[in-house]
Structures are given as structure tokens and as C-alpha cells.
């Protein structure tokens, strides 16, 4: 048992003994290919977070080189800042710069580890694909919108998507056409230097100084606010959604996913990392490059480290427009318009929480948009639970040809829907049964009872007894009868309509 649990939490023990030259070749090609994508993306993500570009690179090597290869249960999912993580990092920590961002990464990692240990991954099951699609599509627009000022050469202070578009339109006449032309042909040179060298490991600062004012740990927590919860929550959501999409029906350990990501963020913060989660673009490149094991991340991380140590003086010559193009290309695939077409053809109601999430993330804020989408999703789900379909049919017994009313609830009977099902039974007895004919309740689809539902059935039985109209239960499971007996001892069930007819 101990060995089995150890291999479950350290998946590298499963693939290392079977590693061979064929695996090495695949991992080498994949690691090299992904590293060519990581460097420009990392620089761009550092800028998105409102920090020097080198911080994006700091976030790109820790996952692969230290922990991903040993804790990751799969082989194809590199972890990096991703467009969403830098965007949220900027949103919640820009007032404190790098110290705030690194501490946020540390706290996010700690929360993710605790969530994994506590097996809280099941919460992700309550978030539907339309909600995920809504927030990723909104994030894609938000991130791309953030590149407009630089593209048009405008020096504006903006806040949010709408404000950015309004101010860009109002100041469009101030466009520096040279910047626009140069930007479109990718020859704007990045201003400023990229700090060279590999960061020395150190504990994130739990206090900092801003404008000659010392900010305590409590002050930082107050400034970051709900971001302390939202960043790890979104990271977990994105990671699990990504793994689910690429798993193609295969099972995976959600707890292991969360714990691995938590350790990567926690230890990554010692090296100046931003919060990370599974990368869509790098995953695709990894798969296409033929990666064989998580060891492909080792080479990727090593190349990033070499780049930090040796090549950073040359990064200042990377065209700024190229970095902007990398960001835009990275987020284009996040805009999921296909799901809207599919939902329109299949389940139009699911468009509601997709649109609520999308518009909320776009115009109110990412965290509020997600919470609104989840809230609407849960309300629709609860409404469906509280108002299940109850089929009512006129029928006659086979031998006697005597009429009866067949009532079939198509869902379980628990407290949210107990009153709805009780009302349907009572209405069927009066309307279809004329207050005289037997009402047979087919309980084939009822798999559970609670106290409220039992009281509901007992109340219905009392009404039928008073008007001397038979109320009969069919196919009620013995377990449910034992639950209901202490509340209504008279409740019984029959196994077939022939048995019901014999009783009558």
C-alpha cells in the first residue's frame, strides 16, 4: 500500500525505470521545440504582468526543471504563467510591483497544496464548460485589448476593456503613424534592458517599501484582496479543464494535479516566478513534437536557464511588436466561438451562463464574471432539480380494463423537488383521476429519499385517504421504503401492475 501511494504521489517512479533512448529522442526534440516558444512568450507575459520581461522567464523554468518531471502524472502539460495568470497578477498586484507578484505566487502555491491535500478538487465539477469558455473568451479579448495602446503609439492611462477602447477611439487622431507602421511590420525595438543572470533562491518578501512607506504583510494581503483566492482558483480551474480536454476520456488524479501545481508555484516563488497553470499553446507544441515523458520539461527548463545566464543582453533587441504578436497569437485560440454555435443547435439554455460569464468578465472583472457565471449555472441546475419532469398518463389495467392514472417522476425525490412532485401527484389525482380513479406512482427513477421528500409523500397519502382515492406506489426500492416507514408506516410498494390490479 505504501509503495502504491508513493508512486501515486511521485509518478516519476513509474516512468523512470522504463526510460530508454527512444524516450530520450522524443523528449529532446519536444523540449528543444517548446523552449523556442517559451523564451519570447515568457518575455511577453512578464510585460503583461506589468513587470520587467525577465520575470516571465523566471516563471518558465521552475515547473519543468525542478518539479514537473517528478510530480506530474502526465507527459504533455507544461506549466507557465499563461496569458490569464499575468493578467490577473497585474490586476491584483500591480500596485506593489514584483514583490507583490512573487508573494502572490507563494500564497497561491500554498493554497493549492492545501486544497489538494484536503481533496477539494471536486469543487471543479460544479463549473460547466460554458462558464469556462465564457471566461477564457473574455480573457482573450481583455489581453488583446491591452496591446492597442502600444500598437497605436498612444500614451494613455486606461482601466478595463471598455475604457481602453473608448480612449483609443477618442485619441485615434493622436496615433503616431510611424509607430503603427513600424509596429505592423515588427521593427519597433524593445526599450529597456532585460536583467541578466539566474535569480538566486530566496524567500519571498513578506513586507516591502512603496513610495517610502513600509507595507506590512497585512497591508499586502489587504491590497491584493480577493486575488489571493481567485488566482489559485482560476489556476486550478484552467489546469483541470486543460487536462480534461486532452485526457480524451482517460482518468486522472485531480488531487495530484493540484498538489503538483501548488508545489511548482510555491517553490517557483523562491526564484521570482509569477503564478502558473497549464499552458494551452505549449501543450499543443509538446504533443506535436512527440514528447514521451515529463522529462521533456527538463531540457526546456535548462535552455531557459542558459538563456537567462547568457543570452539576456540580446533580448533587448527583440522587436516589441513581435512580443505583442506572440501575446495576441497565444490568446487567439482562447476565444471559443464554436461552443456558442454548438449550444445554439443543442442546448440553448446553456448559452445563458456562457454569455453571463463572458459579459461579466469583460465589463465587470474576471473574478466577478466567473462568480456570476457559476451562480447562474447553479441556479439553473437547482431549478432543474426542483422542477423535474413528471409524466402523467391515462391507462387501464390489462385484465379488468379498469382506468387508472400513471404518474412517473423522471428524477430523484429530495427536498428541492419534493413539493413539486407532491403537487404533481395531487393534481393528477384530481384532474386526470377525477378524485376517484387510482393513481399509480412509478418510482423506478427515484433512487434516494430525505426527510422532506418522505413528509411530502406522507402528506399526499393523507389527502388521498381522506377522499378515499387509491394512491399506489410501484417499483419503490426496499431501501427507500425503510427510510419512509418511520414517517409513514402505511407506505407500501408493488413490483408490477398485475400485483396492483390484484390488490384492487
Secondary structure, 3 states (H helix, E strand, C coil): CHHHHHHHHCCHHHHHHHCCHHHHHHHHHHHHHHHHHHHHHHHHHHHHCCCCCHHHHHHHHHHHHHHHHHHCCCCCCCEECHHHHHHHHHHHHHHHHHHHHHHHHHHHHHHHHHHHHCCHHHHHHHCCHHHHHHHHHHHHHHHHHCCHHHHHCCCCCCCCHHHHHHHHHHCHHHCCHHHHHHHHCCCCECCCCCCCCCCCCCCCCCCEEECCEEECHHHHHHHHCCHHHHHHHHHHHHHHHHHHHHHCCCCCCHHHHHHHHHHHHHHHHHHCCCCCEECHHHHHHHHHCCCCCCCHHHHHHHHHHHHHHHHHHHHCCCEHHHHHHHHHHHHHCCCCCHHHHHHHHHCCCHHHHHHHHHHHHHHCCHHHHHHHHHHHHHHHHHHHHHCCCEEEEEEECCCCCCEEEEEEECCCCCHHHHHHHHHHHHHHHHHCCCCCCEEEEECCCCCCCCHHHHHHHHHHHHHHHHCCCCEEEECCCHHHHHHHHCCCCCCCCECCHHHHHHHC
